[in-house]
Amino acid sequence: MFEFGTNHRAGSGRRILNIWLAVALVFCLIPPSDARAADEYDGLRAKLEDKLTGGSSYDPLDPDIAARIGSIDSSAQTFWDSMDKSSGRTFLWTDSASSAISADITRSYSRLKSMAIAYRTAGGALEGNAALLSDMKSALEWLYDNRFNETVTRYDNWWDWEIGVPAALNDTVVLLYDELASSAITDYMNAVEAFSPDPTLLRGDTVSTSSNRVWKANIVAVRGIIVKDGTKIASARDALSDVFDYVDKGPGFYRDGSYIFHDYIPYNGGYGRSLLATLTGMVRLLDGSTWEVTDPDLSHIYQWVYDSYEPLIYKGGMMSMVSGREASREQLQEHVSGQQLIGTIIELSQFAPPSDALAFKQMAKYWLQEDTTRNFYGDAPIYLIVWTKELMNDTAIVPRGELVKHHRYPAMDRLVHLRPGFGFGVSMHSMRVHNFETMHNENLRAHHTSDGMTYLYNNDLTQFSDNFWPTVNAFRLPGTTVLKDSVSLTRRFSDQAWVGGSDIAGLYGVSGMSLHPYNQNLSAKKSWFMFDDEIVALGSDIRSTDGIAVESIVENRKLNGSGGNALIVNGTAKPSTVGWSETMSNTSWAHLTGNVAGSDIGYYFPGTATVNALRESRTDSWTSINDRPVTSAAMHTNNFLNLWFNHGINPSGQKYEYVLLPNKTAVQTGDYAAAPDIVVLENTSEVHAVKETGLGIVAANFWNDGVKSVDLITTNRRASVMTRETSGDIEIAVSDPTQLNDGYIELSIARSATGLISADPGITVLQYHPTIKIRADVNGTMGQSLKAKFSLTGTPVANPVPPGPPAAQDVIIVDNKDKGFASDTAWRSLSNVAGYYGEDYLTDNTSSADPGKWAMWTPYIGKSGNYALYMQWASASNRPAAAPLEIRDADGVDTYKTVNQKQNGGQWVFIGNYDMQAGTSNTIKILSTNPGYTIADAVKLEYQLVGEAEKLPAVTSGAALSQHLDSKASNNLWQKLNSTAVNDYVEYEYDVPAPGTYQIQLHAKTNNTRAKFKLYLPQESVYVGTEKDQYASVDGYETFDMGQHTFSSAGTKRFRFIVTGKHASSSGYTLGNDYIKLTAQ
């Protein structure tokens, strides 16, 4: 087996022992002793050099290796020819001439690295070229003198200074080490040290994480090897330990396989791809040395392959939905980035534990055999070509075959559904994950890529490559619901938590998304039900007041070169000419012929639908979505078929239903429409539910808290639930898609079980029969499913003694650091003004009004009831005087409250009393629409026995009751008894929860028409307390302590407030009641 770092060339002249055979030139293997390795540092440097160049133990006559050497020479020759070599030069290359754009420095060093690789590549036309060496040395000196040294002041992008330039310069020095003067090496390494001295820090004071940490560690390690500093190498190795750890927030790898970078962006195929490549190379470089990586969590790197990469590589292509802004780079289309990852996995297999190494090789072999889009060897490093050829020629390595599984990524709002013959992905966003990343003029049309975009993969391997992204209509991405032609260039969170799903048997799944794009009034509920050979898509509650037409996109498929792929609708062929469009009413089914065999798609519309269709040709360049200097302006053309629902302007509660049928023929699609395997059980604002009759699966997304039933499933909380029933057993899966439930979900399944087969930790069986009842403790599950399986046959076991319900908290605090807090984007953390709760407080960082900024708290409420709401902030004169609040409770949304953050800092400020539904449906949002630096700190809710006067059952002695709106009232309403005389009364019914003694209070609106009154309890035949007076010279609110009373029993009690007189200055006998409050003593 070829292995870099063991068989090396000897001598500074890099001469290769050539043995001419009759038909071929073969390079001999040099014994393991390496003349370059005077010490361990030299040995590591030689090992890295061999990786960069391929070493010397390859066959240069191998056609693929010969072609690769030719491309290395060609690139280097082009860079050499175009380099300015004049004595008075002010740049090295005309396209990298700026002294203000840091990327020009990185590009210059990267080109010198390419030239150095050609200089060192055995058998290449430029190997050992003295003129090339001279020009490279001169160029390195010029860059040191004029662009990158330890005294220069950095500008533009920190990444170039700390990562891009040092990485390229380190490698170049490794390649030219024997030819560079020691003083030059010292200068260059001093410059690297100046900008990247510590692998744990960025910009000198920011902790590096994840991909940045690995890049920085590699730079420090390689520099340590060059300058022979073991302490630096050790610090680099030790810095990797944090990267191996799983995270539960922020950047890094999650246990579900998600990889988040730039805080909130799914990046498995972008930064995650680079991280794995750099980390794999560094671990392999240090393997067997004094500085070998021995962290026990190194094993996580192997698990990442199975969870974070394998499900996302479809037949050699890396799915774009996890590549972030890199999806807009022409040179990193799906099969390029996918093959890069495959190469890394092959390298990882060289030192992974045997079982993992075999699995990795089997994966790679399958992917490379399936991927016919490009030549893997065309741009692979030579060492990788050698390893890969060994793998592909090894008959003992059996290709893995097609991966069949359902894999959800709750931490990054993505999912993958892999079935024989097709793969399916969905890209979403939430209050946890941003909609997209646009920066450095990249990803300029990402508007709706996370608004429920769907990706259907099949044998049409280049469907999402081959210039898909610059040519597709970015306003009609498949799966999305959008405001027509709406542009969004702002990276933001949604204010919705319900994004997630559940899965069963590792094969089937359901996911949903509560859609509310940033700065739009559009909202919708969207679900996908993924079974064996169909995907059911449901949408409901499609609403908007934006004054723009709303569309839900069924399909936007890239067609063949003529655009004439056959489209059959209800058995009739539609025109095949580009430019055709039609509004097709009463559509039951449709079928689109694919671009290659195994890529047909059927569409079924339950109950028929009106579907809009368009064939179009679209031409554009990559610069339209990635306007960087390195992006080609060449124009590309693709043809597309659009299918969509038009919900009209300002829809109010519209819905859609359709089924994708991958790889079905037109006949099979028509047959399916006539006898479908699925039944839509419900598609409403409360639940989306589908039954797959052939599989015995019922799947449901419950959008609201509270008891709700559909088919055999009943739940009491927002949840995603699946059941799969056979003749002998039933499996149940449940998850908390909001990831905010700190308690439990209770399920009732209308089946009688005979016993428990298996259950995940967190599942408590409450009952087997006559119905199955379970309690799922979802706290900390981060959106993952909890599962239980029950037998339906045999002798029934006795029902267990059900445990009591878990205790609910009476006082709930949500701080800005807690998972229940969200904002439109990351607000600025401060702690310089006293009066905040917890570690810090957040500010919107603008003194002006900004209607797009918001912060929101979502408490977990363990029991329904009335709660007093308080807020805390650090006050200052530059705060808003009336920051608006939006408070969602069981009654709807209260938009009447504001807070004055100029005052009352450092205390819990009472906002009002609210009836809260148990669960995660209640929210408190503050808006930045009032001038001043808006503060988001903490909220507190206190459970209380409060009855709002306007909500309680009430009778009077005859005087009328009226309701009055007032933002100062506890629930924005107070109730007036329009009494005119003594002995008029109002009597309220209110439930006392338990026997005992209670302090009774009445909160009332006072003014100059009010009466005196007393409290009488008719059922107890007793007056409580003394006479009170609601009179005041000016309007206000007052809490009256009515006294204490001991109730001997629980239940509904009557509270009668009787007019007893009036103040001498009062002009009337009215009462203004707000709420009754009981406090247990």
Buried (B, 14 or more C-beta within 10 A) or exposed (E): EBBBBBBBBBEEEBEBEEEEEEEEEBBEBBEEEBEBBEEBBBBBBBBBBBBBBBBBBBBBBBEBBEBBBEEBBEBBBEBBEEBBBEEEBEBBBEEBBBEEBBBBBBBBBBBBBBBBBBBBBBBBBBBBBEEBBEBBBBBBBBBBEBBBBBEBEBBBBBBBBBBBBBBBBBBBBBBBBEBBEEEBBEBBBBBBBBBBBBBBBBEEEEEBBBBBBBBBBBBBBBBBBBBBBBEBBBBBBBBBBBBBEEBEEEBBBBBBBBBBBBBBBBBBBBBBBBBBBBBBBBBBBBBBBEBEBEBEBBEBBBBBBBBBBBBBBBBBBBBBBBBBBBBBBBEBBBBBBBBBBBBBBBBBBBBBEEEBBBBBBBBBBBBBEBBBBBEBBEBBBBBBBBBBBBBBEEEEBEBBEBBBBBBBBBBBBBBBBBBEBBBBBBBBBBBBBBBBBBEEBBBBBBBBBBBBBBBBBBBBBBBBBBBBBBBBBBBBBBBBBBBBEBEBEBBBBBBBBBBBBBBBBEBBBBBBBBBBBBEBBBBBBBBBBBBBBBBBBBBBBBBBEBEBBBBBBBBBBBBBEEBBBEBBBBBEEBEBEBEBEBEBEEBBBBBBBBBBEEBBBBBBBBEBBEBBBBBBBBEBBBBBBBBEEEBEEEBBEBBBBBBBBBBEBBBEEBBBBBBBBBBBBBEBBBBBBEEBBBBBBBBBEBBBBBBBEEBBBBBBBBBBBBEBBBBBBBBBBBBBBBBBBEEEBBBBBBBBBBBBBBBBBBBBBEBBBBBBBEBBEBBBBBBBBEBBBBBBBBBEBBBBBBBBBBBBEEEBBEBEEEEEEEEBBEEBBBBBEBBBBBBBBEBEEBEEBEBBBBEBBBBBBBBEBBEBBBBBBBBBBBBBBBBBBBBBBBBBEEBBEBBBBBBBBBBEEBBBBBBBBBEBBBEBBBBBBBBBBBBBBBBBBBBBBBBBBBBBBBBBBBBBBBBBBBBBEBEBBEBEBEEBEBEBBBBBBBBBBBBEEBEBBBBBEBEBEEEBEBBBBBBBBBBBBBBBBBBBBEEBEEBBBEEBBBBBEEEEBBEBBBBEBEBEEEEEBBBBBBBBBBBEEBEBBBBBBBBBBBBEE
